[in-house]
Amino acid sequence: MKVSVFFALFSSAAAFAPAAFKSGSSTALSALEDEAGATMPFKGFDPLGLATLGSDQTFAWFRAAELKHARVAMLATTGYIVQAMGVHFPGMLSSDVSFESLSAMKPLDAWAAVPELGQQQIIGTIFLAEIITEAKGIHYTKGGDLPTIVFPPIDFSDVDPAKLKTQRSKELNNGRLAMIAIMSFCAAANIPGSVPALAGNPMF
């Protein structure tokens, strides 16, 4: 948790590049083929047909949701691994909770050990960041840029569009893998034997 906040400030700039949604596409399905993240070996992978639900605005909302979850999952996966390695900040989180004691716990147990006021501050910060990204400029469901990181603001307007699309595809694909990874980590930590590949690993 604490490590994830740290990495949120120093993550790769390319991972937070804005992505404009092509609202001029005739259908959401046709737009899917041209969007970042539609890469081999699963180009256009959409077994549930979510891209065909609703309008182009619905598709933009789905893409924004995927992007946000992908970024959170990358931070969570990195934070989980770093914390499991025993890496932690020095000193005390509160008057009776040290960072060292938290690093010895499983991440979900560490979250439970954080004082309630600390949890509220973290949730409040996340809520504020969400409000800022959703209220910034033209909304992505109306043709604006997809959500970007709140801090630090980075201008990608002079980056070659083809290179930017490649970087966005990498971000999405890494984020999709991270979503699977963090779900596996949480399952392995709380349901013994649920992830055979992680069974017996002291990190879980």
C-alpha positions in Angstrom: 0.0 0.0 0.0 2.6 2.5 1.1 5.0 1.4 -1.6 2.3 1.7 -4.2 1.8 5.4 -3.3 5.6 5.9 -3.8 5.6 4.2 -7.2 2.6 6.3 -8.2 4.7 9.4 -8.1 7.7 7.9 -10.0 6.2 5.6 -12.6 7.2 5.7 -16.2 5.9 8.8 -17.9 4.9 6.8 -20.9 2.5 4.8 -18.8 0.4 7.8 -18.2 0.2 9.2 -21.7 -3.3 10.6 -22.7 -5.2 8.7 -25.3 -7.8 10.5 -27.4 -10.9 8.4 -28.2 -11.9 8.4 -31.8 -15.6 9.3 -31.5 -15.9 9.6 -35.2 -15.8 5.8 -35.7 -18.9 4.4 -37.3 -19.3 1.7 -34.6 -17.6 0.7 -31.4 -16.5 -2.6 -32.9 -14.8 -1.0 -35.8 -13.1 1.4 -33.5 -11.7 -1.5 -31.4 -9.5 -2.6 -34.3 -7.8 0.8 -34.5 -7.5 1.5 -30.7 -4.3 1.1 -28.7 -4.1 -2.3 -27.1 -5.5 -4.2 -30.1 -2.3 -6.1 -30.7 -1.3 -9.7 -31.5 -1.7 -12.4 -30.4 -5.2 -11.3 -29.3 -5.9 -8.5 -31.7 -9.5 -7.4 -31.3 -10.0 -9.9 -28.5 -13.6 -9.3 -27.2 -15.3 -12.7 -26.5 -18.2 -11.0 -24.6 -18.8 -8.4 -27.3 -18.5 -5.5 -24.9 -17.3 -3.2 -27.6 -20.7 -3.5 -29.3 -22.7 -2.5 -26.3 -24.2 0.9 -26.3 -22.7 3.8 -28.2 -19.2 5.2 -28.9 -19.5 7.0 -25.5 -20.1 3.6 -23.8 -16.9 2.3 -25.5 -15.0 5.3 -24.3 -16.2 4.7 -20.8 -15.1 1.0 -21.0 -11.6 2.0 -22.3 -11.2 4.6 -19.5 -12.2 2.0 -16.9 -9.8 -0.5 -18.3 -7.0 2.1 -18.4 -7.6 3.1 -14.8 -7.7 -0.5 -13.5 -4.6 -1.4 -15.5 -2.6 1.5 -13.9 -3.8 0.6 -10.4 -3.0 -3.1 -11.0 0.5 -2.3 -12.2 1.1 -0.2 -9.1 -0.5 -2.9 -6.9 1.6 -5.7 -8.4 4.8 -3.7 -8.0 3.9 -2.7 -4.5 3.0 -6.3 -3.5 6.3 -7.6 -4.8 8.4 -4.9 -3.2 6.7 -5.3 0.1 7.0 -9.0 0.0 10.7 -8.5 -0.5 10.8 -6.7 2.9 11.6 -3.3 1.4 10.0 -0.5 3.4 10.3 3.1 4.5 12.2 3.8 7.8 10.5 5.1 10.9 6.9 5.0 12.0 3.6 5.2 10.1 1.8 6.2 13.3 2.6 6.4 17.0 2.2 2.6 17.3 2.6 1.2 13.8 6.1 1.0 12.2 6.7 0.6 8.5 8.9 -2.4 9.3 6.0 -4.2 11.1 3.8 -3.6 8.1 6.4 -5.0 5.7 6.4 -8.3 7.6 2.6 -8.8 6.9 0.7 -9.8 3.9 -0.4 -6.7 2.0 -4.1 -7.1 2.9 -3.2 -7.7 6.6 -0.9 -4.6 6.4 -3.9 -2.5 5.1 -6.0 -3.7 8.0 -3.2 -2.7 10.4 -3.1 0.9 9.1 -5.0 3.2 11.6 -8.5 4.2 10.4 -7.5 7.8 10.0 -4.7 6.8 7.7 -7.0 4.6 5.6 -9.4 7.5 5.3 -6.6 9.8 4.1 -5.6 7.3 1.4 -9.1 6.7 0.2 -9.7 10.5 0.3 -6.6 11.1 -1.9 -7.8 8.5 -4.4 -11.3 10.1 -4.5 -9.8 13.5 -5.0 -7.6 12.3 -7.9 -10.6 10.6 -9.4 -12.7 13.9 -9.3 -9.8 15.9 -10.8 -9.3 13.5 -13.7 -13.1 13.2 -14.4 -13.7 17.0 -14.3 -10.6 18.0 -16.3 -11.5 19.6 -19.7 -13.8 17.8 -22.2 -14.9 14.5 -20.8 -13.6 11.4 -22.6 -17.2 10.2 -23.3 -17.6 13.4 -25.3 -14.4 13.1 -27.4 -11.9 14.4 -24.9 -8.6 12.7 -23.7 -8.8 9.6 -21.6 -7.8 10.1 -17.9 -4.2 11.0 -17.2 -2.2 11.0 -14.0 -2.9 14.0 -11.8 0.8 14.7 -10.9 3.1 15.4 -12.5 1.4 16.8 -15.6 3.2 15.8 -18.8 2.7 17.1 -22.3 2.7 14.4 -25.0 1.5 16.7 -27.8 4.8 16.7 -29.7 5.3 12.9 -29.6 4.9 11.0 -32.8 1.3 9.6 -33.0 2.5 6.1 -34.1 5.1 5.9 -31.3 2.5 7.2 -28.8 0.0 4.5 -29.9 2.8 1.8 -29.4 3.5 3.1 -25.9 -0.2 3.1 -25.1 -0.5 -0.5 -26.4 2.4 -1.5 -24.1 0.8 0.2 -21.2 -2.6 -1.6 -21.7 -1.0 -5.0 -22.3 1.2 -4.7 -19.3 -1.8 -3.5 -17.3 -3.9 -6.4 -18.4 -1.2 -8.8 -17.3 -0.9 -6.9 -14.0 -4.6 -7.3 -13.4 -4.3 -11.0 -13.7 -1.2 -11.0 -11.5 -2.6 -9.0 -8.6 -5.8 -11.1 -8.6 -3.6 -14.2 -8.5 -1.5 -12.7 -5.6 -4.6 -11.9 -3.5 -6.1 -15.3 -4.2 -2.9 -17.1 -3.3 -2.5 -15.1 -0.1 -6.0 -15.7 1.1 -7.0 -19.1 -0.3 -4.3 -21.7 0.1 -3.7 -23.7 -3.0 -5.9 -21.6 -5.2 -2.9 -20.6 -7.4 -0.7 -23.8 -7.8 2.2 -21.8 -9.3 2.5 -19.8 -6.1 1.8 -22.6 -3.6 4.4 -22.7 -0.9 5.9 -19.4 -1.8 6.7 -17.4 1.4 5.7 -14.2 -0.3 2.1 -15.4 -0.1 
